[in-house]
């Protein structure tokens, strides 16, 4: 999985690599393509907002597939409300801290 790559690097990834990185966050190619195609994002919040908005475009079948294939967290129902925080956390993990990592 991609970890802590930062927003600038994410914005500069090739489309294919960005889709791959995003797929790890939600396990839906169409969702990942739409988010990748929305680049460049000016900040973490803009990316998170776009990601959340595109979750609502998932069909019921796609939503079930996401939960069946990659959501291993404890959930009671397969809903967008349960998926949103999982995807949000995975995107934070993908990007790393908004202020970046300290130089050592």
DOBA-531408 format. One record per residue (C-alpha): residue number from 1; residue in three letters; chain; x, y, z. Coordinates in nm, 4 decimals. Example, Ala and Ser with C-alpha at 12.3 -4.5 7.8 and 13.67 -1.06 7.14 Angstrom:
2
@i=1; aa=ALA; ch=A; X=1.2300; Y=-0.4500; Z=0.7800;
@i=2; aa=SER; ch=A; X=1.3670; Y=-0.1060; Z=0.7140;
END
This chain:
104
@i=1; aa=UNK; ch=A; X=0.0000; Y=0.0000; Z=0.0000;
@i=2; aa=UNK; ch=A; X=0.1095; Y=0.3554; Z=-0.0623;
@i=3; aa=UNK; ch=A; X=0.1843; Y=0.5283; Z=0.2688;
@i=4; aa=UNK; ch=A; X=0.2557; Y=0.8916; Z=0.3376;
@i=5; aa=UNK; ch=A; X=0.3344; Y=0.9951; Z=-0.0182;
@i=6; aa=UNK; ch=A; X=0.2087; Y=1.3499; Z=0.0313;
@i=7; aa=UNK; ch=A; X=-0.0395; Y=1.5488; Z=-0.1712;
@i=8; aa=UNK; ch=A; X=0.2154; Y=1.6956; Z=-0.4128;
@i=9; aa=UNK; ch=A; X=0.3466; Y=1.3530; Z=-0.5054;
@i=10; aa=UNK; ch=A; X=-0.0062; Y=1.2136; Z=-0.5313;
@i=11; aa=UNK; ch=A; X=-0.1029; Y=1.4979; Z=-0.7646;
@i=12; aa=UNK; ch=A; X=0.2004; Y=1.4241; Z=-0.9840;
@i=13; aa=UNK; ch=A; X=0.1525; Y=1.0465; Z=-1.0128;
@i=14; aa=UNK; ch=A; X=0.0639; Y=0.9087; Z=-1.3515;
@i=15; aa=UNK; ch=A; X=-0.3074; Y=0.8436; Z=-1.3915;
@i=16; aa=UNK; ch=A; X=-0.2556; Y=0.4674; Z=-1.3674;
@i=17; aa=UNK; ch=A; X=-0.0491; Y=0.4934; Z=-1.0492;
@i=18; aa=UNK; ch=A; X=-0.2982; Y=0.7348; Z=-0.8914;
@i=19; aa=UNK; ch=A; X=-0.5838; Y=0.4963; Z=-0.9700;
@i=20; aa=UNK; ch=A; X=-0.3863; Y=0.2107; Z=-0.8164;
@i=21; aa=UNK; ch=A; X=-0.3160; Y=0.4111; Z=-0.5008;
@i=22; aa=UNK; ch=A; X=-0.6804; Y=0.5168; Z=-0.4705;
@i=23; aa=UNK; ch=A; X=-0.8088; Y=0.1676; Z=-0.5396;
@i=24; aa=UNK; ch=A; X=-0.6357; Y=0.0609; Z=-0.2192;
@i=25; aa=UNK; ch=A; X=-0.8561; Y=0.3115; Z=-0.0344;
@i=26; aa=UNK; ch=A; X=-1.1960; Y=0.1995; Z=-0.1674;
@i=27; aa=UNK; ch=A; X=-1.1592; Y=-0.1078; Z=-0.3946;
@i=28; aa=UNK; ch=A; X=-1.3670; Y=0.0438; Z=-0.6738;
@i=29; aa=UNK; ch=A; X=-1.2020; Y=0.1264; Z=-1.0050;
@i=30; aa=UNK; ch=A; X=-1.4661; Y=0.3737; Z=-1.1217;
@i=31; aa=UNK; ch=A; X=-1.4454; Y=0.5663; Z=-0.7937;
@i=32; aa=UNK; ch=A; X=-1.0643; Y=0.5671; Z=-0.8133;
@i=33; aa=UNK; ch=A; X=-1.0695; Y=0.6885; Z=-1.1750;
@i=34; aa=UNK; ch=A; X=-1.3012; Y=0.9782; Z=-1.0930;
@i=35; aa=UNK; ch=A; X=-1.0877; Y=1.0885; Z=-0.7982;
@i=36; aa=UNK; ch=A; X=-0.7653; Y=1.0526; Z=-0.9989;
@i=37; aa=UNK; ch=A; X=-0.9136; Y=1.2524; Z=-1.2845;
@i=38; aa=UNK; ch=A; X=-1.0014; Y=1.5353; Z=-1.0439;
@i=39; aa=UNK; ch=A; X=-0.6355; Y=1.6094; Z=-0.9775;
@i=40; aa=UNK; ch=A; X=-0.4613; Y=1.8294; Z=-0.8921;
@i=41; aa=UNK; ch=A; X=-0.6178; Y=1.8851; Z=-0.5524;
@i=42; aa=UNK; ch=A; X=-0.5200; Y=2.2063; Z=-0.3723;
@i=43; aa=UNK; ch=A; X=-0.5318; Y=2.0442; Z=-0.0296;
@i=44; aa=UNK; ch=A; X=-0.6188; Y=1.7365; Z=0.1706;
@i=45; aa=UNK; ch=A; X=-0.9695; Y=1.8671; Z=0.2438;
@i=46; aa=UNK; ch=A; X=-1.0463; Y=1.9081; Z=-0.1271;
@i=47; aa=UNK; ch=A; X=-0.9401; Y=1.5508; Z=-0.1976;
@i=48; aa=UNK; ch=A; X=-1.1414; Y=1.4187; Z=0.0976;
@i=49; aa=UNK; ch=A; X=-1.4478; Y=1.6167; Z=-0.0150;
@i=50; aa=UNK; ch=A; X=-1.4247; Y=1.4791; Z=-0.3686;
@i=51; aa=UNK; ch=A; X=-1.3759; Y=1.1266; Z=-0.2364;
@i=52; aa=UNK; ch=A; X=-1.6810; Y=1.1501; Z=-0.0125;
@i=53; aa=UNK; ch=A; X=-1.8934; Y=1.2963; Z=-0.2923;
@i=54; aa=UNK; ch=A; X=-1.7992; Y=1.0151; Z=-0.5307;
@i=55; aa=UNK; ch=A; X=-1.8888; Y=0.7529; Z=-0.2701;
@i=56; aa=UNK; ch=A; X=-2.2500; Y=0.8624; Z=-0.3128;
@i=57; aa=UNK; ch=A; X=-2.2272; Y=0.7744; Z=-0.6825;
@i=58; aa=UNK; ch=A; X=-2.1596; Y=0.4075; Z=-0.6028;
@i=59; aa=UNK; ch=A; X=-2.4427; Y=0.1742; Z=-0.6938;
@i=60; aa=UNK; ch=A; X=-2.5799; Y=-0.0629; Z=-0.4316;
@i=61; aa=UNK; ch=A; X=-2.4006; Y=-0.3498; Z=-0.6067;
@i=62; aa=UNK; ch=A; X=-2.0703; Y=-0.1589; Z=-0.6099;
@i=63; aa=UNK; ch=A; X=-2.1126; Y=-0.0691; Z=-0.2443;
@i=64; aa=UNK; ch=A; X=-2.1630; Y=-0.4347; Z=-0.1505;
@i=65; aa=UNK; ch=A; X=-1.8550; Y=-0.5298; Z=-0.3533;
@i=66; aa=UNK; ch=A; X=-1.6468; Y=-0.2690; Z=-0.1721;
@i=67; aa=UNK; ch=A; X=-1.7488; Y=-0.4072; Z=0.1649;
@i=68; aa=UNK; ch=A; X=-1.6991; Y=-0.7667; Z=0.0525;
@i=69; aa=UNK; ch=A; X=-1.3579; Y=-0.7106; Z=-0.1021;
@i=70; aa=UNK; ch=A; X=-1.1712; Y=-0.4607; Z=0.1091;
@i=71; aa=UNK; ch=A; X=-1.3536; Y=-0.3314; Z=0.4140;
@i=72; aa=UNK; ch=A; X=-1.2433; Y=-0.5514; Z=0.6997;
@i=73; aa=UNK; ch=A; X=-1.3406; Y=-0.3117; Z=0.9762;
@i=74; aa=UNK; ch=A; X=-1.6352; Y=-0.4075; Z=1.1945;
@i=75; aa=UNK; ch=A; X=-1.9510; Y=-0.2689; Z=1.0355;
@i=76; aa=UNK; ch=A; X=-2.3152; Y=-0.3492; Z=1.0963;
@i=77; aa=UNK; ch=A; X=-2.4583; Y=-0.2371; Z=0.7617;
@i=78; aa=UNK; ch=A; X=-2.3135; Y=-0.1771; Z=0.4197;
@i=79; aa=UNK; ch=A; X=-2.3851; Y=0.1948; Z=0.4007;
@i=80; aa=UNK; ch=A; X=-2.2081; Y=0.5043; Z=0.2727;
@i=81; aa=UNK; ch=A; X=-2.2100; Y=0.6383; Z=0.6302;
@i=82; aa=UNK; ch=A; X=-2.0023; Y=0.3400; Z=0.7403;
@i=83; aa=UNK; ch=A; X=-1.7777; Y=0.3463; Z=0.4346;
@i=84; aa=UNK; ch=A; X=-1.6958; Y=0.7192; Z=0.4481;
@i=85; aa=UNK; ch=A; X=-1.4771; Y=0.7070; Z=0.7636;
@i=86; aa=UNK; ch=A; X=-1.2951; Y=0.3972; Z=0.6382;
@i=87; aa=UNK; ch=A; X=-1.2081; Y=0.5652; Z=0.3075;
@i=88; aa=UNK; ch=A; X=-1.1221; Y=0.8920; Z=0.4845;
@i=89; aa=UNK; ch=A; X=-0.8744; Y=0.7103; Z=0.7108;
@i=90; aa=UNK; ch=A; X=-0.7178; Y=0.5258; Z=0.4178;
@i=91; aa=UNK; ch=A; X=-0.6710; Y=0.8492; Z=0.2237;
@i=92; aa=UNK; ch=A; X=-0.5066; Y=1.0064; Z=0.5302;
@i=93; aa=UNK; ch=A; X=-0.2755; Y=0.7041; Z=0.5422;
@i=94; aa=UNK; ch=A; X=-0.2043; Y=0.7394; Z=0.1699;
@i=95; aa=UNK; ch=A; X=-0.1159; Y=1.1079; Z=0.1942;
@i=96; aa=UNK; ch=A; X=0.0404; Y=1.1248; Z=0.5394;
@i=97; aa=UNK; ch=A; X=0.0148; Y=1.4317; Z=0.7613;
@i=98; aa=UNK; ch=A; X=-0.1001; Y=1.7499; Z=0.5911;
@i=99; aa=UNK; ch=A; X=0.2013; Y=1.9398; Z=0.7215;
@i=100; aa=UNK; ch=A; X=0.4310; Y=1.6650; Z=0.5902;
@i=101; aa=UNK; ch=A; X=0.6917; Y=1.4694; Z=0.7768;
@i=102; aa=UNK; ch=A; X=0.9769; Y=1.6420; Z=0.9594;
@i=103; aa=UNK; ch=A; X=1.3161; Y=1.6465; Z=0.7918;
@i=104; aa=UNK; ch=A; X=1.5736; Y=1.4370; Z=0.9738;
END
